[in-house]
Amino acid sequence: MVTSAEQQRLRADFPVLQRLGRSGRPVVYLDSAATAQKPQVVIDAEVDFYEKRNAAVHRGAHQLAEEATDAFEAARAAVAEFVGAQIDEIIFTRNATEAINMVATAIGNASLGRGGVGAEKYALKPGDEIVVTEAEHHANLVPWQELCARTGATLKWIGIGDDGRLQTEQLAHVVTERTRVIAFTHASNVLGAVTDVAPFVAAAKAVGAVTVLDACQSTAHIPVNLADLEVDFAAFSGHKLYGPTGIGVLYGRREMLADLPPAVFGGSMVELVTMTEATFMPPPQRFEAGTPVVAQAVGLHAAVQYLMDTGMDGVARHEQELTDYLLPRIAEIPHVQVIGPLDSANRLAVVAFDLAQVHPHDVGQVLDSQGIAVRVGHHCAQPLHRRFGLAATSRVSAGIHTTIEELEEFLAALTQVRTFFGLGE
């Protein structure tokens, strides 16, 4: 855990934490799983780019274009370093949802015979299988549903146990010789549980399936090395990583990207175009059609550099202490049901809960009146909520700037919510 003085210096990096909420006190921001707040260095980096280097990248022959291109590619290199990837394995997208859709669409294109000989390994046909989990965010579920509808493949899934952990033992019978894709979350945005990636990768390798990892909730909170995890593809978003909105990242192993057909077509990703056909550039440019997210990439560069300078091991230790503090205390509040593991090991400081007889939106509004920002709803994970017999939950999620004192404020306010709605001891 960082010292109190270090924590205060770090909190001063986030301008929004200085503003006052409805309560007249500084906002207690406990919604980092939805979107992270931005340190001043990220804000400054985007402004500086627009003020001094704004230009179209890769094609201009003037100074501004050269500087913009250098900044864009430097961002790619920084992101690659942050997640343990090679530079040409990083593709910038609009968001993580687009990144996952890009893989699904490209596999669909391969299934239509597009992409040449190398793409044949991706082609799906009726009777093939795609495996997901019951814990997935809709962004890592709906694209695979749609791909099944397009190709005739069958969707299967790994369930969640009563303890809020994925039942990885089910891999032994859910994954078969017909399984072609296994897509799964690295950390649940509802349950907070961190997935043991190794069994999924091993199951995929045993049958020659492709792995797609949703790393949106993990990259900002724990050290992540995608090469060490040995997944084929991974997606994460900039805005959850203390970076700008409007940018996501698709990681693909070099040899996998080499044979994957493009999913979006247009300028910047082509080599030769005639009136009847086109050839495409190698990765990563093959997957970055049109004007790329240049300013956002510059901001994301500042964000990952900020995290690397802070130290991801230290970030993980800090947030583990927050989890250790929060979990037992919220679980012991009468009428509160925590959705997810009660064991803080291999768990993020993301805690979804149900307050008996009180709608989550009402919980959120009362907390907001006291200056505490939490998330309410189904968190884009309706099947997960249905698994636990709920339509929605309230969710508190911590970040690098969260303090024990803020969690104490939240817990005290949650107790007052119970009183407000007439829930006795």
N, C-alpha and C positions, 0 to 999 in steps of 0.2 A: 504494500500500500504506500502511495506517495505520502509525504509529510503534509501537515496542514498548510504550511507556508507554500510548498510546491503546488498544492491543490488550488490555493487562492490565486497564485500566479497563472496557472493554467486556465482557471475560470475567467480571468480577466481577458483572455484571448478571444472570448465569445461575446460579442457586443450585445446580443439579444438577451443574455442573462442579466444584463444591467437594467432592463426595462421593468416597469411595474405592471403587475397583472390587475385583475378586477378587485383583488383584495387590498390594493394599495401597497403591497409588498412585492419584491422581485419575484418574477415567475419561477416556479419550480417545474422545470421541464422534464417530464418523465415519459416522453413519447419518441425516444430515439430509434425504436424499432420501425417506426413509420417513416420518419425522416430525421436526419441528424442536423443539429445546428452547425453554423459555419464559423470557424475561427477567422479572425481578421485577415490573416495571411491569404486565405482563399478568396475573400472578397477583394482584397487589394490586387491579387494576381489577375483576376478577370478584368478589373478596371484598368490596370496597367496595360494589358493586352489591347483593349479597345482604344486606349488613349495613344499608344505608341507603335503597335505592330499589326494592327488589323489589316488583313489582306487574305485573298484566296490562296490556299496552300497548294504546293506541288506543281503549279503550272506557270506562275508568274516569273518574269525575268528581272524584276526590279527588287530593290532593297527590302521593301516592306514584305513582299511575298517570300523572299528568302528568310527573313527573320521569323515570319509567321510559320513557315514550314519547319524551321529549326525548333521553334517552341512546341509545335504539334508533335514532332517526332521525339523530342526530349520527354514529353509527357508519356508517350508510349513506352519509352525506355524505363522511366521511373515506375510506372505501373507494373511493368514486367518484373523489375527488381522486387517490388513490394510483394508479389505473389509467387516468386520463384519460377518465372517463366522466361522463355527466350523472347526477344523483341518482336520477332515476326509471328509470334503466337498470340499477340494481343490485338484485338479488333475493337474499335470504338463504335458504339451504337448509341441510339437515343436513350435507352434504358435497359435494364436487365430483362424485362418482358420481351423487348424486341430481340435481344440476344438469343433467348430460348426459342422464340418463334423463328429466328433465322436458321437455327439448326433443324428444327422440325420442317420448315419449308424446303430447305435444301435437301433433306432426306426425301421429302415428297417429290422434288424435282428429279432426284436420282431414280426414284421409283417409276417415273415416266420415261426413263431412258436418257435423261439429259446428263451431261457432264463427262461423257466418254468412258473408257474402259475402267479407269480407276474408281469411278463413282458406283460401279456395279455392287461393290461390297455394302453400300448403304441402301440399296433398293429393297423395298418391302413389297410383299405380295399377300393375298388373302391367306389367313392361317398363321402368319407371323405374329409375334407378340411384342408389345411394349409394356414394360413393368414400371409402375410408379409407386408412391406410398400414400397412405391415407392422411399423412401429415402435410401434404403439399399445399403451398400457396397456389391460387388459381393460375398464376402465370406459369407454373410448372406442371399443370394438369390439363387445362383446356387446350393448349397447343397439341398435346399428344392425343386427346380425344378427337380433335379435328384431323390429325394425321391418320388415325385409325379409320375415320369415316372416308378419307380420300383413298386409302390403299386397301381396305379390307382387313387390315391387321386387327388383332384383339387386344384390348386394354386389360391388364391385370394389376393387382396392387398388393403391397405389403401392409399389414394392419398395424394398429397402435394398441399396445397393452394398456391395462387399467392403470399402470404406473406412469403412463405418458411417454414410454419409450417405444421405438419401433421394434417390432417383433422380427428381428433379423433371422431367427431360426426358420421363418417361413420361406426364406430364399431357397431352401433346399427343394421345396416342391412347387413354388410359384415360378421360378426360373427354369425353363426347359430348353431343349435344343432348338426350339422355334423362337426363343427370345432374341430380339435384335437390338433393342434399346432398353437401358435401365436408367431412369431419370429420378433423382432423389435429392432431398434437401440436406444441406450440411448442418443447418441449425433451424429448428422450427420457430417461426415468428409468433406462435401462440404458446407452445409448450416450453420453449426455451431449451429443449433437449438438443445436445450436440450429437450428431450421428457418427457412429463408428463406420468410417468410409470403407475400411479394408474388406469386410465381408461382401459388400456390394461390388467392389472392383473384382474380387476373386470370383464371385459368381458370374460376372460378366465375361471375364477372361476365359472361364471354363467352357463357355458356349460361343465365344466370339462375338459378344454383344458390345454395343457402344455405350459408354457411361456419360451422363450429363448431370453435372452437379449444380444445384442452386446454392450459391455461396453468398447470397445477399445479406444474410444475418450474421455470418461468421467473420467476414473480412475486416470489419471495423472493431472487433472485440477480442479476437484471439489470433495468434500468428497462423498464417495460412501459406503453405507451400504447395502449389498445385502439382508441380512435378513430383514431389514426394508422395502425394496422395494417389498419383498414377491414374487420375481420371482423364477421359478423352476430351471432354468439353466442360466448361464451367462458365457461369454467368454471375455478375454482381453489378450493383448500381453505384453511381457516384454519390447520389444524394444521401444514402445511408452511411457513406464513408467520409462524412464531413466535407464532401465536395459539392459541386453545383448540381442542380436539377438539370435534366435534359441530356444526360450522358450515362451510358452503361458500358460494360465491358464484356466481350465474349472472348474467352480463352479457348484455344484449341491446340492440341498437340500438333507439332509441325507436320508430321506425316499424315495426320488425319485431315488437316485443312487442305493439304496438297491435292487430295482427291475429292474433296467436298465441292459440289457444284454451287454456283452463286444462288442467292435467294432474292436479291434486289438488284435491278438492272438500271443502267443509265450511264452518266458520265463518270469519269475518274476510275472506273473499274475495268475498262476495255483496253485491248491492245490494237486490234484492227476491226474496223466496221465498214461493211458495204451495205448496199440497199437490201440485201437478203440474209446476211448473217454477221456474226461478231465473234471475236475471240477475246478471252478474258485474261486479266493480269493475274500474277501469282498472289497468294495471301501475303499480307493482310489486305492489300488494296482491292482484291477481288470482292471483298465483302463490305467495302466502304463506298458504295455508290453515292454520287451527288456531292454536294458541299458538306464536308464533315463537321463535326461538333468541335470546332477549333478552340474557341474561347473557353468552352466547358472543359476541354481536355487540359488547358492551361491551369484552370482552377483545380481540376482533379490532381494534377501534378503537385500543386501546392498542398493539397490535402494529404496525399500519401507521403509526401516529404515530411509534413508535420507529424504524422503518425510514426514514421521511421525515426525522426529525431527524438520523439517522445519515448519510443521503444515499445514495441508490441508486447513484449514479455511483461513490461511494467503495466501496460494497459490491461492485460489479461489478469494480472494479480490484483489490481485495483478493483476490477469489476467482479472478480471472484469473491473478494471480501464483501462487496455490496450484496452479492447473492447470498453469501453465508449469513449476512445480517438480516436481509429482508425475508427470506423464505420461512424460517420458523416463526417469525413474529406475525406475518400476515396469516399463516395457516392456523394460528391459535386464536384469531379473532372470531368470536361466535358468529354463525350464519354465513361465514365466508368459506367458499369451496375453491381451492386452488386447482386449476386445470393444468396438469403437467407434473413432472417429477417433484417430489418433496425432498429428494436427495440433491444437494447442490453440486455434487460431482458431475463433471461433463455437462454443465448446464450454464446458460447465460443468465444475465440479470434481466430476464424477460418473464414476467409473471402475469398470466391471465387468470382472472378469478370471477366467480359468480357470487353475488350477494343475494341471498335467498329473498324472494318476493319483491325485489327491486330491479327494475329494468336497467341495463347497463347505461343507457343514455341518461337516465335520471342520476345515476351514480356519477357519471362524468360531469354533468352540469353542476351538481352540488360541489364537487371537488374544484371545478373551474371557478366557482364563486369565491373559493378560498385561495385562488392563485396557483392551483396545481393542475398541470396539463397531463392527462392520460388519454389513452385510446379506448374507444368503445365501438362495438359492432362485431361482425364475424371475421374481421381482419383478412378478408379475401381467402378464407379457409372454411367454407361451409361444410364440406364433408367431414372435416376434423371436428367441428362443433357438433355435427349430427352424431358422430361417434360417441360423444359424451352426453347426448340428450339435451343439448342446448342450442338455441338459435343465435346467441351472441354472448360476449363476455366483456368485462372491463380489463384493460391491460396496462400495466406499468412497466416501463422499460428504461434502463439506465444507459448512460454513456460515459465517455471519458471524463466529463466535467461533473458528474453526479457525486454528491457527498452523502455521508451517513446522516448528516443533519437534515438534508432534504428528504431522505427516506423516513426519518422520524416525523417530519411534518406531514408527509403523506399518510403514515400509519395513524397519527393522531386525527387527521381529517377524516380518514375512513371510519374510524370509530364514531366520529360525529355524524357521518352519513347514516350510520345505523340508528343513532338516536333521532335524527331528523325524520326518518321513515318509520319510527315507532317500533323498531326491533329491540326487544329487551335482551337481557343476558341469557 
